[in-house]
């Protein structure tokens, strides 16, 4: 059977990137398959035949290169297995020509992998992760069998929707994946890689309203008054929930990436990672109490000790922390006599509910806390005097 090895060719010019290529051996004949993946010499581990991703600012790019290599090797191995199963003689050149042919045909898996790599290179890590989850789900549905883009039709997507429902996915989850594949399909259309077959015309791609879970101020008070000094993990979790509530329902991802420099002259200024919207919050004593109680690591640029050094694979580290926080919140809820399934997102809706309970005008609390349209919310907030929001927040915090 033929073998495939991943190799690195350093640049002849000092300080320039070298090139990744594949060495294919069949019947002692060696051929090389070039790629356009370029990395520096110190970013290659020759013995392991792996890209060394490190922890620097090229981490996302290098990880995407390694993922693309993994995908190429998987395709090459699949080609070799098919040739072997046909029980006919083949050469290393046959493997390479089949590889190029399949790339030119642009299968769905291959095209989507390329899209994911480009998203990571553009710094759109969260979007790339969502695309990866969708592709993994579809590959499971297809049992690993790729499909040419021109063969993606309405029948296929209806079957996939039924598969998701059979796995217990709710309509919004199914729709979320469908919208991702629709975006990928539209991109393929723009590139002229397939003709319009309207594959999504019979599947649901909307967004159902979800029940917004908010807990009353009385429950927030009970959480705040819990003595968790002997359970530091639960105490930290409770305090992160309170910090989110204190800061008008700040998203956990925004909390995690807050920098010390974002807090200046009695105001906290940050840009929402989800929308890019700039928000300015008056710094209250309740917020400072949590910072004093949970100081960030020495030398850390972060305001809160959520992301801890070393920051290897920071996105995975963040997801693990969020999962742990949400899991611990279920325990905190039990101790506080809260019956609804508590998550960090509840803090956001709880602040909105508390504000309504204080008869604060809807225009002041409008921000994306359960409104039908986030774009409408952004337009709404754009014209607000920030002092009104700060005063509203101060009223709420005085009630605790």
C-alpha positions as CSV (number, residue, x, y, z in Angstrom):
1,X,0.0,0.0,0.0
2,X,1.2,3.5,-0.8
3,X,2.3,5.8,2.1
4,X,2.0,9.5,2.6
5,X,4.3,11.7,4.6
6,X,4.1,15.4,5.4
7,X,7.3,17.3,4.7
8,X,8.6,20.9,5.1
9,X,10.9,22.6,2.7
10,X,12.6,25.7,4.3
11,X,13.0,28.8,2.2
12,X,16.5,29.5,0.8
13,X,16.0,33.1,1.8
14,X,16.8,34.0,5.4
15,X,13.7,35.0,7.4
16,X,11.2,33.8,4.8
17,X,8.5,31.2,5.1
18,X,9.0,27.7,3.8
19,X,6.5,25.4,2.1
20,X,4.6,22.2,3.2
21,X,4.4,19.4,0.7
22,X,3.4,15.7,0.8
23,X,5.7,12.8,-0.1
24,X,3.8,9.9,-1.7
25,X,5.6,6.6,-2.0
26,X,4.2,3.7,-4.0
27,X,6.3,0.7,-5.1
28,X,9.5,2.6,-4.1
29,X,8.6,5.4,-6.5
30,X,8.5,8.8,-4.7
31,X,6.4,11.7,-5.8
32,X,5.8,15.1,-4.3
33,X,2.5,16.9,-4.0
34,X,2.9,20.7,-3.4
35,X,0.6,22.8,-1.3
36,X,0.3,26.6,-0.8
37,X,0.7,26.3,3.0
38,X,3.6,28.4,4.1
39,X,5.1,28.6,7.6
40,X,8.5,29.5,9.3
41,X,11.1,26.8,10.0
42,X,10.6,27.1,13.8
43,X,6.9,26.4,13.4
44,X,7.5,22.9,12.0
45,X,8.1,19.7,14.1
46,X,9.8,17.4,11.7
47,X,9.8,14.3,13.8
48,X,6.1,14.5,14.5
49,X,5.3,15.9,11.0
50,X,3.1,18.5,12.7
51,X,2.8,22.3,12.7
52,X,3.9,23.8,16.1
53,X,1.1,26.1,16.9
54,X,2.6,27.7,20.0
55,X,0.7,30.3,21.9
56,X,1.6,33.5,20.0
57,X,-0.5,35.7,17.7
58,X,-0.1,33.2,14.8
59,X,-1.8,30.5,16.8
60,X,-5.1,30.6,14.9
61,X,-3.4,30.7,11.5
62,X,-1.1,27.8,12.4
63,X,-3.9,25.8,13.8
64,X,-5.9,26.3,10.5
65,X,-2.9,25.2,8.5
66,X,-2.6,22.0,10.6
67,X,-6.3,21.3,10.2
68,X,-6.0,21.7,6.4
69,X,-3.1,19.3,6.4
70,X,-5.2,16.8,8.4
71,X,-8.0,17.1,5.9
72,X,-5.6,16.6,2.9
73,X,-4.0,13.5,4.5
74,X,-7.5,12.1,5.1
75,X,-8.4,12.7,1.5
76,X,-5.2,11.1,0.3
77,X,-5.7,8.1,2.5
78,X,-9.2,7.7,1.3
79,X,-8.0,7.8,-2.4
80,X,-5.4,5.1,-1.6
81,X,-8.0,2.9,0.1
82,X,-10.3,3.1,-2.9
83,X,-7.5,2.3,-5.3
84,X,-6.5,-0.7,-3.1
85,X,-10.1,-1.9,-2.9
86,X,-10.3,-1.9,-6.7
87,X,-7.5,-4.5,-6.8
88,X,-5.8,-2.8,-9.8
89,X,-2.3,-1.5,-10.2
90,X,-1.8,2.1,-9.5
91,X,1.1,4.6,-9.2
92,X,1.9,7.5,-7.0
93,X,1.0,9.7,-10.0
94,X,-2.5,8.2,-10.1
95,X,-2.9,9.2,-6.4
96,X,-1.9,12.8,-7.2
97,X,-4.1,13.1,-10.3
98,X,-7.1,11.8,-8.4
99,X,-6.4,14.2,-5.6
100,X,-6.3,17.2,-8.0
101,X,-9.4,16.0,-9.8
102,X,-11.4,15.7,-6.6
103,X,-10.2,19.2,-5.6
104,X,-11.3,20.7,-8.9
105,X,-14.7,19.1,-8.6
106,X,-15.2,21.0,-5.3
107,X,-17.0,18.6,-3.0
108,X,-19.0,20.1,-0.1
109,X,-16.6,18.8,2.6
110,X,-13.6,20.2,0.8
111,X,-15.1,23.5,0.0
112,X,-16.4,24.0,3.6
113,X,-13.0,23.1,5.0
114,X,-11.5,25.8,2.9
115,X,-14.1,28.3,4.1
116,X,-13.3,27.4,7.7
117,X,-9.6,28.0,7.1
118,X,-10.2,31.4,5.6
119,X,-12.5,32.4,8.5
120,X,-9.7,31.6,10.9
121,X,-7.2,33.5,8.9
122,X,-9.5,36.5,9.0
123,X,-9.7,36.2,12.8
124,X,-13.4,35.1,12.8
125,X,-12.7,32.3,15.2
126,X,-16.1,31.9,16.7
127,X,-17.7,31.7,13.2
128,X,-15.1,29.2,12.1
129,X,-16.0,27.1,15.2
130,X,-19.7,27.1,14.4
131,X,-18.9,26.1,10.8
132,X,-16.7,23.3,12.1
133,X,-19.5,22.0,14.3
134,X,-22.0,22.1,11.4
135,X,-19.5,20.3,9.1
136,X,-18.9,17.6,11.7
137,X,-22.6,17.1,12.1
138,X,-23.1,16.8,8.4
139,X,-20.2,14.4,8.0
140,X,-21.8,12.2,10.6
141,X,-25.1,12.3,8.7
142,X,-23.3,11.3,5.5
143,X,-21.2,8.7,7.4
144,X,-18.0,10.4,6.2
145,X,-19.0,10.2,2.5
146,X,-18.4,13.5,0.7
147,X,-20.7,14.8,-2.0
148,X,-20.0,17.1,-5.0
149,X,-21.5,20.6,-4.6
150,X,-23.8,20.2,-7.7
151,X,-25.5,17.2,-6.0
152,X,-26.6,19.2,-3.0
153,X,-30.4,19.5,-3.5
154,X,-33.6,19.9,-1.5
155,X,-34.1,16.2,-0.9
156,X,-30.6,15.9,0.7
157,X,-31.2,18.9,3.0
158,X,-34.6,17.6,4.0
159,X,-33.0,14.3,4.9
160,X,-30.4,16.1,6.9
161,X,-33.1,18.1,8.8
162,X,-34.9,14.8,9.6
163,X,-31.6,13.4,10.8
164,X,-31.1,16.3,13.2
165,X,-34.6,16.1,14.5
166,X,-34.1,12.4,15.1
167,X,-31.0,13.2,17.1
168,X,-33.1,15.4,19.4
169,X,-32.1,18.8,17.9
170,X,-34.6,21.6,18.5
171,X,-35.8,23.7,15.6
172,X,-33.5,26.5,16.3
173,X,-30.5,24.2,16.4
174,X,-31.5,22.6,13.1
175,X,-32.1,26.1,11.6
176,X,-28.8,27.3,12.9
177,X,-26.9,24.6,10.9
178,X,-29.1,25.1,7.9
179,X,-28.3,28.8,7.8
180,X,-24.6,28.0,7.9
181,X,-24.9,25.5,5.0
182,X,-27.0,28.1,3.1
183,X,-24.2,30.7,3.5
184,X,-21.6,28.2,2.3
185,X,-23.8,27.2,-0.7
186,X,-24.4,30.8,-1.6
187,X,-20.6,31.4,-1.5
188,X,-20.1,28.4,-3.9
189,X,-22.8,29.9,-6.2
190,X,-20.9,33.2,-6.3
191,X,-17.7,31.4,-7.3
192,X,-19.6,29.5,-10.1
193,X,-18.9,26.1,-8.5
194,X,-22.5,25.0,-8.8
195,X,-25.8,26.0,-10.2
196,X,-28.8,27.2,-8.1
197,X,-30.9,24.2,-7.1
198,X,-32.6,25.9,-4.1
199,X,-31.7,23.1,-1.7
200,X,-33.1,25.0,1.3
201,X,-36.6,25.7,0.1
202,X,-38.2,22.9,2.1
203,X,-36.3,23.2,5.4
204,X,-36.7,25.6,8.2
205,X,-34.2,28.5,8.4
206,X,-36.0,30.9,10.6
207,X,-35.5,31.6,14.3
208,X,-38.2,30.6,16.8
209,X,-38.7,32.8,19.8
210,X,-37.2,31.2,22.9
211,X,-38.4,31.5,26.5
212,X,-36.3,34.2,28.1
213,X,-35.2,33.1,31.6
214,X,-34.9,35.8,34.2
215,X,-34.8,35.5,37.9
216,X,-36.3,38.2,40.3
217,X,-34.3,40.6,42.4
218,X,-35.2,38.5,45.5
219,X,-33.4,35.5,44.0
220,X,-30.4,37.6,43.1
221,X,-30.3,38.8,46.7
222,X,-30.4,35.2,47.9
223,X,-27.5,34.3,45.6
224,X,-25.5,37.3,46.8
225,X,-26.1,36.4,50.5
226,X,-25.0,32.8,50.2
227,X,-21.9,31.9,52.3
228,X,-19.8,30.0,49.8
229,X,-16.4,30.7,51.5
230,X,-15.8,26.9,51.9
231,X,-16.6,26.3,48.2
232,X,-14.3,28.6,46.2
233,X,-15.4,27.2,42.9
234,X,-19.1,28.0,43.5
235,X,-18.2,31.3,45.1
236,X,-16.2,32.4,42.0
237,X,-19.1,31.2,39.8
238,X,-21.7,33.1,41.8
239,X,-19.6,36.3,41.7
240,X,-19.1,36.1,38.0
241,X,-22.9,35.9,37.6
242,X,-23.3,38.9,39.9
243,X,-20.6,40.8,37.9
244,X,-22.5,40.2,34.7
245,X,-25.7,41.4,36.4
246,X,-24.0,44.5,37.9
247,X,-22.7,45.4,34.5
248,X,-26.1,45.5,32.8
249,X,-26.0,41.9,31.7
250,X,-22.5,41.9,30.2
251,X,-21.9,38.7,28.1
252,X,-19.5,36.2,29.7
253,X,-17.2,36.3,26.6
254,X,-16.9,40.1,27.0
255,X,-16.2,39.6,30.7
256,X,-13.4,37.1,29.9
257,X,-11.7,39.5,27.5
258,X,-12.0,42.7,29.6
259,X,-8.6,44.4,30.0
260,X,-7.4,46.4,33.0
261,X,-7.0,49.4,30.7
262,X,-10.8,49.2,29.9
263,X,-11.4,50.6,33.4
264,X,-10.4,54.3,33.6
265,X,-11.7,57.3,35.5
266,X,-14.7,55.5,37.0
267,X,-16.0,54.1,33.8
268,X,-15.7,50.7,32.2
269,X,-15.5,50.8,28.4
270,X,-15.6,47.8,26.1
271,X,-16.8,46.7,22.7
272,X,-19.2,43.7,22.5
273,X,-17.5,40.9,20.7
274,X,-20.9,39.7,19.3
275,X,-21.9,43.0,17.7
276,X,-18.9,45.3,17.8
277,X,-21.0,47.9,19.7
278,X,-19.1,50.1,22.1
279,X,-20.6,50.3,25.6
280,X,-19.6,52.5,28.5
281,X,-20.7,51.6,32.1
282,X,-20.3,53.7,35.2
283,X,-18.1,51.8,37.7
284,X,-20.1,50.9,40.9
285,X,-18.8,49.8,44.3
286,X,-20.4,46.3,43.8
287,X,-18.2,45.8,40.7
288,X,-15.1,46.9,42.6
289,X,-15.9,44.5,45.4
290,X,-15.7,41.6,43.1
291,X,-12.5,42.8,41.5
292,X,-11.0,43.1,45.0
293,X,-12.2,39.6,45.9
294,X,-11.0,38.0,42.7
295,X,-7.9,39.8,41.5
296,X,-6.4,38.8,38.1
297,X,-3.0,37.0,38.0
298,X,0.1,39.2,38.4
299,X,1.3,40.3,35.0
300,X,-2.1,39.5,33.4
301,X,-3.6,42.2,31.2
302,X,-7.1,40.9,31.9
303,X,-9.4,42.6,34.5
304,X,-11.0,39.3,35.7
305,X,-9.2,36.0,36.4
306,X,-11.2,34.0,33.9
307,X,-8.6,33.4,31.3
308,X,-5.4,32.3,33.0
309,X,-1.8,32.1,31.8
310,X,-0.5,30.3,29.9
311,X,-3.0,31.0,27.2
312,X,-2.5,27.9,25.0
313,X,-5.5,27.4,22.8
314,X,-7.3,30.3,24.4
315,X,-10.6,29.6,22.6
316,X,-10.8,26.1,23.9
317,X,-9.8,27.3,27.3
318,X,-12.6,29.9,27.3
319,X,-15.2,27.2,26.3
320,X,-14.0,24.9,29.1
321,X,-14.3,27.7,31.6
322,X,-17.8,28.7,30.4
323,X,-18.9,25.1,30.6
324,X,-17.6,24.8,34.2
325,X,-19.3,28.1,35.2
326,X,-22.7,27.1,33.8
327,X,-22.4,23.7,35.5
328,X,-21.6,25.3,38.8
329,X,-24.4,27.7,38.4
330,X,-26.9,24.8,38.7
331,X,-25.4,24.1,42.1
332,X,-25.6,27.7,43.1
333,X,-29.2,27.8,42.0
334,X,-30.1,24.9,44.2
335,X,-28.5,26.5,47.3
336,X,-30.4,29.8,46.6
337,X,-33.7,28.0,46.0
338,X,-33.9,28.9,42.3
339,X,-35.8,26.4,40.3
340,X,-35.1,27.5,36.7
341,X,-32.0,26.1,34.9
342,X,-29.5,28.9,35.6
343,X,-26.8,29.9,33.1
344,X,-24.7,33.0,32.6
345,X,-27.1,34.3,30.0
346,X,-29.8,34.5,32.7
347,X,-28.0,37.5,34.2
348,X,-28.6,39.5,31.1
349,X,-32.4,38.8,31.1
350,X,-32.6,39.3,34.8
351,X,-31.1,42.8,34.6
352,X,-33.7,43.7,31.9
353,X,-36.5,42.2,34.1
354,X,-35.3,44.1,37.1
355,X,-35.1,47.4,35.1
356,X,-38.7,46.9,34.0
357,X,-39.7,46.2,37.5
358,X,-38.3,49.6,38.5
359,X,-40.5,51.3,35.8
360,X,-37.4,52.4,33.9
361,X,-38.4,53.4,30.3
362,X,-38.1,50.7,27.7
363,X,-36.0,53.0,25.6
364,X,-33.4,53.0,28.4
365,X,-33.2,49.2,28.8
366,X,-33.7,48.4,25.2
367,X,-30.3,46.7,24.5
368,X,-30.4,43.2,23.1
369,X,-32.0,41.6,26.1
370,X,-34.7,39.6,24.5
371,X,-35.8,42.0,21.7
372,X,-36.8,40.4,18.4
373,X,-34.2,42.2,16.4
374,X,-30.7,42.9,17.5
375,X,-30.2,45.4,14.7
376,X,-33.2,47.3,16.0
377,X,-31.8,47.2,19.5
378,X,-28.5,48.7,18.3
379,X,-30.2,51.5,16.5
380,X,-32.3,52.1,19.6
381,X,-29.3,52.4,21.9
382,X,-27.3,54.5,19.5
383,X,-29.3,57.6,20.3
384,X,-29.4,57.1,24.1
385,X,-27.8,59.4,26.7
386,X,-25.6,56.9,28.5
387,X,-26.3,58.7,31.8
388,X,-29.9,57.4,31.7
389,X,-28.6,53.8,31.6
390,X,-26.1,54.4,34.4
391,X,-28.8,55.9,36.6
392,X,-31.1,52.9,35.8
393,X,-28.3,50.5,36.8
394,X,-27.6,52.4,40.0
395,X,-31.3,52.1,41.0
396,X,-31.2,48.4,40.5
397,X,-28.0,47.8,42.4
398,X,-29.3,49.9,45.4
399,X,-32.1,47.3,45.7
400,X,-29.6,44.5,46.5
